[in-house]
Amino acid sequence: MLTDMEMVDAFDAEIRVPAISNLSSVATILKEVELFSDERSLRHCLSLLEQAGFGGEGRLNIGVKKLLTMAEMARQDPDPAEKLVGSLIQAS
């Protein structure tokens, strides 16, 4: 993307970050951004993701930036778990 925008020379280093491909990684990111105030809410969200089919191998493939953006949008919703799961379903 930076190459397409001819901005790659503006940075000293290029770090490739693999896409998020499992619920464990999703849980880690959601904990770090403190989307949920308690562990129970996080577990509920992960359970919803699993019920939606994201628990299986190869079913989840999302970039870190996109997941962070979805988490911030979900934070503004009265039910952040439902919003996040809905966004991930829509994106897949």
N, CA and C atoms as an extended XYZ file, in Angstrom:
276
Properties=species:S:1:pos:R:3:atomname:S:1:resname:S:1:resid:I:1 pbc="F F F"
N         0.821       -1.182        0.000 N   MET     1
C         0.000        0.000        0.000 CA  MET     1
C         0.872        1.256        0.000 C   MET     1
N         1.873        1.275        0.862 N   LEU     2
C         2.762        2.439        0.905 CA  LEU     2
C         3.522        2.600       -0.407 C   LEU     2
N         3.825        1.487       -1.045 N   THR     3
C         4.498        1.546       -2.343 CA  THR     3
C         3.578        2.199       -3.366 C   THR     3
N         2.316        1.811       -3.352 N   ASP     4
C         1.341        2.388       -4.275 CA  ASP     4
C         1.207        3.892       -4.071 C   ASP     4
N         1.335        4.336       -2.833 N   MET     5
C         1.208        5.761       -2.519 CA  MET     5
C         2.546        6.484       -2.610 C   MET     5
N         3.598        5.745       -2.987 N   GLU     6
C         4.954        6.281       -3.095 CA  GLU     6
C         5.433        6.934       -1.793 C   GLU     6
N         5.098        6.274       -0.687 N   MET     7
C         5.489        6.783        0.635 CA  MET     7
C         6.473        5.867        1.347 C   MET     7
N         6.875        4.779        0.729 N   VAL     8
C         7.729        3.798        1.387 CA  VAL     8
C         9.061        4.414        1.823 C   VAL     8
N         9.564        5.372        1.100 N   ASP     9
C        10.837        6.007        1.458 CA  ASP     9
C        10.735        6.917        2.679 C   ASP     9
N         9.536        7.219        3.120 N   ALA    10
C         9.346        8.086        4.284 CA  ALA    10
C         9.595        7.349        5.600 C   ALA    10
N         9.779        6.027        5.530 N   PHE    11
C         9.967        5.223        6.734 CA  PHE    11
C        11.329        4.538        6.706 C   PHE    11
N        11.885        4.330        7.905 N   ASP    12
C        13.192        3.687        8.032 CA  ASP    12
C        13.116        2.170        7.933 C   ASP    12
N        11.996        1.600        8.350 N   ALA    13
C        11.879        0.142        8.379 CA  ALA    13
C        10.486       -0.288        7.945 C   ALA    13
N        10.425       -1.502        7.490 N   GLU    14
C         9.151       -2.091        7.089 CA  GLU    14
C         8.955       -3.342        7.927 C   GLU    14
N         7.859       -3.394        8.645 N   ILE    15
C         7.569       -4.537        9.504 CA  ILE    15
C         6.283       -5.186        9.027 C   ILE    15
N         6.388       -6.423        8.633 N   ARG    16
C         5.205       -7.171        8.183 CA  ARG    16
C         4.545       -7.823        9.403 C   ARG    16
N         3.258       -7.647        9.502 N   VAL    17
C         2.494       -8.226       10.599 CA  VAL    17
C         1.486       -9.191        9.982 C   VAL    17
N         1.530      -10.452       10.375 N   PRO    18
C         0.594      -11.420        9.790 CA  PRO    18
C        -0.848      -11.124       10.213 C   PRO    18
N        -1.768      -11.567        9.400 N   ALA    19
C        -3.188      -11.393        9.715 CA  ALA    19
C        -3.557      -12.212       10.951 C   ALA    19
N        -4.582      -11.760       11.623 N   ILE    20
C        -5.117      -12.482       12.778 CA  ILE    20
C        -5.893      -13.675       12.233 C   ILE    20
N        -5.566      -14.867       12.729 N   SER    21
C        -6.198      -16.065       12.171 CA  SER    21
C        -6.807      -16.993       13.219 C   SER    21
N        -6.794      -16.575       14.494 N   ASN    22
C        -7.404      -17.437       15.514 CA  ASN    22
C        -7.991      -16.595       16.646 C   ASN    22
N        -8.894      -17.200       17.388 N   LEU    23
C        -9.593      -16.477       18.452 CA  LEU    23
C        -8.674      -16.098       19.611 C   LEU    23
N        -7.624      -16.852       19.812 N   SER    24
C        -6.664      -16.522       20.862 CA  SER    24
C        -6.011      -15.162       20.579 C   SER    24
N        -5.670      -14.931       19.328 N   SER    25
C        -5.077      -13.644       18.954 CA  SER    25
C        -6.092      -12.515       19.076 C   SER    25
N        -7.339      -12.791       18.707 N   VAL    26
C        -8.406      -11.797       18.866 CA  VAL    26
C        -8.541      -11.432       20.340 C   VAL    26
N        -8.546      -12.438       21.197 N   ALA    27
C        -8.681      -12.202       22.639 CA  ALA    27
C        -7.546      -11.324       23.153 C   ALA    27
N        -6.336      -11.600       22.717 N   THR    28
C        -5.182      -10.811       23.148 CA  THR    28
C        -5.341       -9.345       22.745 C   THR    28
N        -5.740       -9.117       21.516 N   ILE    29
C        -5.908       -7.740       21.036 CA  ILE    29
C        -7.031       -7.041       21.790 C   ILE    29
N        -8.159       -7.724       21.975 N   LEU    30
C        -9.284       -7.101       22.676 CA  LEU    30
C        -8.941       -6.793       24.131 C   LEU    30
N        -8.126       -7.632       24.751 N   LYS    31
C        -7.663       -7.339       26.119 CA  LYS    31
C        -6.777       -6.099       26.126 C   LYS    31
N        -5.860       -6.024       25.166 N   GLU    32
C        -4.910       -4.903       25.121 CA  GLU    32
C        -5.608       -3.559       24.891 C   GLU    32
N        -6.655       -3.558       24.079 N   VAL    33
C        -7.356       -2.294       23.819 CA  VAL    33
C        -8.457       -2.041       24.849 C   VAL    33
N        -8.612       -2.996       25.776 N   GLU    34
C        -9.587       -2.883       26.871 CA  GLU    34
C       -10.995       -2.590       26.356 C   GLU    34
N       -11.415       -3.375       25.343 N   LEU    35
C       -12.760       -3.203       24.797 CA  LEU    35
C       -13.820       -3.569       25.825 C   LEU    35
N       -13.534       -4.577       26.634 N   PHE    36
C       -14.498       -5.037       27.635 CA  PHE    36
C       -13.973       -4.750       29.033 C   PHE    36
N       -14.879       -4.392       29.916 N   SER    37
C       -14.480       -4.017       31.274 CA  SER    37
C       -14.220       -5.221       32.174 C   SER    37
N       -14.687       -6.395       31.760 N   ASP    38
C       -14.463       -7.590       32.583 CA  ASP    38
C       -14.247       -8.823       31.709 C   ASP    38
N       -13.693       -9.832       32.316 N   GLU    39
C       -13.361      -11.081       31.623 CA  GLU    39
C       -14.612      -11.782       31.102 C   GLU    39
N       -15.707      -11.692       31.839 N   ARG    40
C       -16.957      -12.336       31.436 CA  ARG    40
C       -17.452      -11.793       30.094 C   ARG    40
N       -17.371      -10.498       29.907 N   SER    41
C       -17.805       -9.877       28.652 CA  SER    41
C       -16.910      -10.305       27.489 C   SER    41
N       -15.625      -10.403       27.745 N   LEU    42
C       -14.697      -10.867       26.711 CA  LEU    42
C       -15.009      -12.316       26.329 C   LEU    42
N       -15.222      -13.162       27.325 N   ARG    43
C       -15.561      -14.563       27.053 CA  ARG    43
C       -16.862      -14.676       26.257 C   ARG    43
N       -17.830      -13.809       26.581 N   HIS    44
C       -19.101      -13.794       25.855 CA  HIS    44
C       -18.863      -13.456       24.383 C   HIS    44
N       -18.047      -12.465       24.121 N   CYS    45
C       -17.723      -12.072       22.754 CA  CYS    45
C       -17.040      -13.214       22.007 C   CYS    45
N       -16.068      -13.845       22.641 N   LEU    46
C       -15.360      -14.958       22.009 CA  LEU    46
C       -16.299      -16.132       21.750 C   LEU    46
N       -17.243      -16.351       22.647 N   SER    47
C       -18.243      -17.400       22.456 CA  SER    47
C       -19.125      -17.085       21.246 C   SER    47
N       -19.525      -15.821       21.110 N   LEU    48
C       -20.321      -15.413       19.948 CA  LEU    48
C       -19.535      -15.605       18.657 C   LEU    48
N       -18.246      -15.283       18.690 N   LEU    49
C       -17.404      -15.469       17.508 CA  LEU    49
C       -17.290      -16.946       17.147 C   LEU    49
N       -17.173      -17.781       18.169 N   GLU    50
C       -17.086      -19.221       17.926 CA  GLU    50
C       -18.399      -19.744       17.347 C   GLU    50
N       -19.528      -19.282       17.897 N   GLN    51
C       -20.837      -19.695       17.388 CA  GLN    51
C       -21.038      -19.238       15.945 C   GLN    51
N       -20.426      -18.110       15.584 N   ALA    52
C       -20.545      -17.590       14.223 CA  ALA    52
C       -19.621      -18.320       13.254 C   ALA    52
N       -18.838      -19.267       13.778 N   GLY    53
C       -17.983      -20.076       12.915 CA  GLY    53
C       -16.552      -19.609       12.807 C   GLY    53
N       -16.153      -18.632       13.608 N   PHE    54
C       -14.795      -18.112       13.526 CA  PHE    54
C       -13.790      -18.923       14.337 C   PHE    54
N       -14.239      -19.955       15.030 N   GLY    55
C       -13.333      -20.765       15.834 CA  GLY    55
C       -12.576      -21.804       15.035 C   GLY    55
N       -13.077      -22.121       13.861 N   GLY    56
C       -12.449      -23.146       13.034 CA  GLY    56
C       -11.186      -22.649       12.348 C   GLY    56
N       -10.323      -23.591       12.039 N   GLU    57
C        -9.058      -23.285       11.360 CA  GLU    57
C        -9.323      -22.658        9.990 C   GLU    57
N        -8.691      -21.528        9.723 N   GLY    58
C        -8.796      -20.889        8.425 CA  GLY    58
C       -10.052      -20.053        8.229 C   GLY    58
N       -10.912      -20.007        9.220 N   ARG    59
C       -12.171      -19.262        9.089 CA  ARG    59
C       -11.970      -17.777        9.373 C   ARG    59
N       -10.973      -17.449       10.151 N   LEU    60
C       -10.712      -16.061       10.532 CA  LEU    60
C        -9.436      -15.598        9.858 C   LEU    60
N        -9.510      -14.471        9.183 N   ASN    61
C        -8.335      -13.912        8.525 CA  ASN    61
C        -8.556      -12.404        8.390 C   ASN    61
N        -8.051      -11.653        9.352 N   ILE    62
C        -8.284      -10.212        9.371 CA  ILE    62
C        -7.010       -9.490        9.789 C   ILE    62
N        -6.755       -8.373        9.182 N   GLY    63
C        -5.584       -7.580        9.526 CA  GLY    63
C        -5.735       -6.932       10.891 C   GLY    63
N        -4.619       -6.691       11.536 N   VAL    64
C        -4.626       -6.093       12.876 CA  VAL    64
C        -5.296       -4.726       12.845 C   VAL    64
N        -4.932       -3.906       11.874 N   LYS    65
C        -5.511       -2.556       11.802 CA  LYS    65
C        -7.023       -2.613       11.648 C   LYS    65
N        -7.494       -3.522       10.804 N   LYS    66
C        -8.936       -3.637       10.593 CA  LYS    66
C        -9.633       -4.087       11.870 C   LYS    66
N        -9.045       -5.040       12.592 N   LEU    67
C        -9.636       -5.492       13.852 CA  LEU    67
C        -9.651       -4.359       14.877 C   LEU    67
N        -8.577       -3.582       14.941 N   LEU    68
C        -8.535       -2.450       15.867 CA  LEU    68
C        -9.614       -1.422       15.526 C   LEU    68
N        -9.814       -1.162       14.246 N   THR    69
C       -10.855       -0.222       13.817 CA  THR    69
C       -12.235       -0.737       14.204 C   THR    69
N       -12.473       -2.025       13.981 N   MET    70
C       -13.759       -2.626       14.355 CA  MET    70
C       -13.978       -2.569       15.864 C   MET    70
N       -12.918       -2.797       16.628 N   ALA    71
C       -13.025       -2.747       18.089 CA  ALA    71
C       -13.390       -1.341       18.555 C   ALA    71
N       -12.800       -0.334       17.940 N   GLU    72
C       -13.114        1.047       18.325 CA  GLU    72
C       -14.544        1.413       17.949 C   GLU    72
N       -15.019        0.919       16.813 N   MET    73
C       -16.420        1.157       16.437 CA  MET    73
C       -17.349        0.432       17.405 C   MET    73
N       -16.991       -0.786       17.788 N   ALA    74
C       -17.807       -1.563       18.719 CA  ALA    74
C       -17.860       -0.903       20.097 C   ALA    74
N       -16.784       -0.249       20.480 N   ARG    75
C       -16.723        0.423       21.787 CA  ARG    75
C       -17.834        1.465       21.937 C   ARG    75
N       -18.239        2.061       20.832 N   GLN    76
C       -19.254        3.114       20.858 CA  GLN    76
C       -20.681        2.573       20.856 C   GLN    76
N       -20.836        1.257       20.727 N   ASP    77
C       -22.150        0.623       20.668 CA  ASP    77
C       -22.583        0.182       22.066 C   ASP    77
N       -23.875        0.196       22.350 N   PRO    78
C       -24.343       -0.287       23.659 CA  PRO    78
C       -23.996       -1.754       23.913 C   PRO    78
N       -23.902       -2.553       22.842 N   ASP    79
C       -23.524       -3.957       22.967 CA  ASP    79
C       -22.292       -4.211       22.093 C   ASP    79
N       -21.098       -3.921       22.628 N   PRO    80
C       -19.888       -4.020       21.817 CA  PRO    80
C       -19.617       -5.425       21.274 C   PRO    80
N       -19.980       -6.457       22.011 N   ALA    81
C       -19.744       -7.828       21.541 CA  ALA    81
C       -20.550       -8.096       20.278 C   ALA    81
N       -21.826       -7.772       20.303 N   GLU    82
C       -22.693       -7.975       19.137 CA  GLU    82
C       -22.211       -7.152       17.951 C   GLU    82
N       -21.813       -5.921       18.208 N   LYS    83
C       -21.346       -5.043       17.132 CA  LYS    83
C       -20.077       -5.600       16.490 C   LYS    83
N       -19.130       -6.043       17.306 N   LEU    84
C       -17.876       -6.588       16.790 CA  LEU    84
C       -18.125       -7.853       15.981 C   LEU    84
N       -18.929       -8.750       16.514 N   VAL    85
C       -19.220       -9.996       15.797 CA  VAL    85
C       -19.926       -9.682       14.480 C   VAL    85
N       -20.885       -8.777       14.506 N   GLY    86
C       -21.579       -8.394       13.285 CA  GLY    86
C       -20.627       -7.812       12.239 C   GLY    86
N       -19.701       -6.981       12.679 N   SER    87
C       -18.736       -6.393       11.779 CA  SER    87
C       -17.817       -7.453       11.162 C   SER    87
N       -17.408       -8.408       11.974 N   LEU    88
C       -16.534       -9.484       11.468 CA  LEU    88
C       -17.286      -10.395       10.489 C   LEU    88
N       -18.541      -10.658       10.771 N   ILE    89
C       -19.350      -11.471        9.848 CA  ILE    89
C       -19.502      -10.737        8.522 C   ILE    89
N       -19.786       -9.460        8.605 N   GLN    90
C       -19.974       -8.663        7.398 CA  GLN    90
C       -18.683       -8.573        6.576 C   GLN    90
N       -17.550       -8.525        7.245 N   ALA    91
C       -16.261       -8.393        6.560 CA  ALA    91
C       -15.793       -9.707        5.944 C   ALA    91
N       -16.336      -10.822        6.419 N   SER    92
C       -15.832      -12.108        5.911 CA  SER    92
C       -16.538      -12.550        4.647 C   SER    92
